[in-house]
Each structure stands twice: as C-alpha cells, then as structure tokens.
Amino acid sequence: MPRATVARIDLDALKHNYRLAQAKAKAGTAQAMAVVKADGYGHGIRAVAQALADDAGKFAVACVEEALEIRAAGLSQSVVMLQGVHSREDVDLCRQQCFEPVLHNNLQLEWLAASRAPRYWLKVNTGMNRLGFRPEDLPAVMENLERVERRAELQGFVTHFACADDTASTMTQQQTRIFEQATGAWPSLMRSVGNSAAHFLPEQPLYDWSRPGIMLYGASPMIGKTGAELGLEPVMTLEAPLITTRVVRPGESIGYGSTWVADTETRMGMVAIGYGDGYPRHAGTGTPAAVRGQRIGLLGRVSMDMLAVDLTAVPEAQEGDMVELWGKTVSVDEVAGCAGTIGYELLTGVTARVPRDCR
Ligand SMILES: *Cc1c(COP(=O)(O)O)cnc(C)c1O
C-alpha cells in the first residue's frame, strides 16, 4: 500500500479563484491570463491548465519547458513566456508553438531579428529592476524593431510591480505612472500589468491583460489579509496520516536536538510527512495543523519523513487519522508565517514524493 500522504487539489476552488480574478480584471477592460509557472505553483501544471482551459484566454509560464507542458496537456491557447527566450532556437519554437515570449534585453532582440518572428511582448523596467528595457530606451528599441521588420508581431508591453502586496506603499502608483508615460506613444499596442495583488488595489488599472498567479491557488497575495478575507478558496490540502500516538512523560523530549521537552504528560502523534515532502523544516513548535477538523500544533523539530503534533486538544484522534498540514482549516499562509516564508514557497516546494490527487 502506498503511503497515504497526499496533496488534494480542488479544481472547483481553482476555477472559483480564476473567475474572481477575471471579474476583477473585467471591471476594467482587462482579461486575466492564468499564471501556471512552477508546475502550477506546485499543484500540477497539466491538471491546472486543463481545468482553466475553458475560461482562460492565455496562460503564462516562466520558461519553454513549462510552455511545452501546456501543449502536452492538449491545449492550444497562446502561452506567454514571462522570462523570454534562452536561445535563438527558442524563438523558432515559439513561432511554431504559438508561445509569446516577453523579450527583455538586446540579445533576445538579436535572436528575434535572426528568426521568423513569433508574437512577442516587450518588458519595460518601471522600478522592479529585475528585467526589462528602461523607459528612456524604448523609442530606440521600437525604431530598431521597425528597421529589422519585427514590429508587426509585437503584441505590447509588460511590466511587473514590486510592492503591490502592500497597500501602504506608493510604489505601484509610481510604476504605473512610469509605465503609462513609457508606452503612451504606441496606443495601438496592448499593455499587461498586474500580479494577483494588483487585482485587490481598488484604483489600479489593469489595461489589456492582467497576470494573476498565487490568487488562483487561494493563497493571499496581500500583506495583512487572509485568502478567505479576499474571497479566495484554498486549492491544495496537504494531508498525511497519523502513524503512531503516545503519551510522553514530563521531562521527555521529542525528535532531533530534543528541542521540545514535555512539562506535563502529553499525548502526541507522529505524522508521515517531513521536509523531504516539502513541509518547511523551519516550522517550529506550535505551528498549526488540524485533525478531525480541529486545530493542533507541531512539537519539536520537523524531520525528513515525519513530524510530531500535540493531540491534547483532540483526545479522540487515533492512528490512521489524516492530519491536514495546510488547506481548508489551516491556511498555507499561516504555516508560511510560522516558517518565516510565504505561501508561494510552500506550495511550489511540495516535492515529487507527494502525489497530487485532483478532483
Ligand atoms: C509570477 C509572475 C506573476 C504572478 O504573480 P503572483 O504574485 O503569483 O500573482 C505575474 N507576472 C510576472 C512577470 C510573474 O513573474
């Protein structure tokens, strides 16, 4: 029998979340492309893309391998490649497969000029300072594209916000102003802004295509707000079985380093999941989990293949019960907070040892 540890994927919740993103985008004039990079944020890119195929007009991924996964899933939507291309050959592949790379440097433009062009986008650096052309360099870039006869395939301009998760920051407004000024000279071309967080900023324009990622999976993109408060439903429930229960006596410790020591008799359980499954090792004593619908807490250090929980609050819990590590009762954001990270990292970090069960 296989180990019961599993990541359950609720595709109805995924669709609900996508429709919320689409409704927010459409409140302006935008459509939402579904961002499914990093194996659909750890949920399984094929299943996620198939579930959204009737609703999403475009998908977005980081790299060509992910774009090919969407084709392997039997889907024909255009796929935006957010990191552009990594070789000249990739440009040909993009054209053949209807992938739309977001080109961000001169080398990529040289490859474009040397190939039959696919549809593509240009990345504008408005302040994130990871990728993209500076606004003041755009006129020259556009002239050059004209000269090498690659203007016809250009779809439009992309930029990415650095601080949209923080409503106290003025950075997003500043980036928006810079983006409008930079691209205003070409009103016939499309514009794409908006990670998930931007969908929750009331005054934020999303132009033609927004790019929601994390919100599709039900985790919160906003500082200080839960997914539930934003109307999102968790998509992944990470579960593992209780494989033993026991009472530890005062003075006894549990696990590596003996970091947790009982001060009273404590009924505890061992759960068959650990950092080898992507559960964060930095989640310490007290990190929430749930069994039989009730919240419990971790005890001591997370091991590679198992972790300990305190069953004091749920005396009826027994071996074979499934423990929720995150999902509908305990949000992934809460666990991430306890581990000093963000929901994105936990969701994308669930390892291949954990089967995904989609329904
Ligand atoms: C990952 C990514 C997104 C989606 O961001 P979320 O915060 O997950 O919504 C959008 N745009 C770009 C360029 C990205 O890299």
The ligand as an ORCA input file, in Angstrom:
! r2SCAN-3c Opt
* xyz 0 1
  C       4.897     35.111    -11.256
  C       4.517     36.320    -12.016
  C       3.207     36.806    -11.946
  C       2.175     36.251    -10.983
  O       2.449     36.763     -9.701
  P       1.520     36.397     -8.431
  O       2.061     37.249     -7.348
  O       1.708     34.956     -8.176
  O       0.136     36.726     -8.816
  C       2.864     37.857    -12.773
  N       3.785     38.422    -13.600
  C       5.068     38.011    -13.657
  C       6.029     38.692    -14.569
  C       5.485     36.958    -12.857
  O       6.754     36.560    -12.898
*
